[in-house]
Amino acid sequence: ITHVDIGGSAHAPVSITATPGAVFVARGSQVTPLSRATLHSGRRVHVRGVVTGIQAEALPGTELYVATRNQVLEVDPANGRTLRTLRTPETLGIRHVGYALPDTGITNYQCAC
């Protein structure tokens, strides 16, 4: 069994996402990549604020999206560098990051979020 320190306090919420090559675990203000082949951790991504959600694109080598209360960061998972930042109004807050729904022609969705 491998023990991996993922950072953050033991009682902080955890967010997880994966690509074919890595699993990303976020807790507190850190995102830790883990190789799916070796389970060794890579360089952590540190963000300002507490991570509220993470989502990776399904294809290897694509971006990782990290949400905090008032911004979404587009991060290069290979090196942890922030590529872009999308700020949101403080009053909205971001609670979850996920895939977009496909275009079905329906103009109104009932959400069970």
Secondary structure, DSSP 8 states (H G I E B T S, - for coil): -------S-TTS-EEEEE-SSEEEEEETTEEEEEETTT--B---EE-SS---EEEE-SSTT--EEEEETTEEEEE-TTT--EEEEEE--TTT------------S-S------
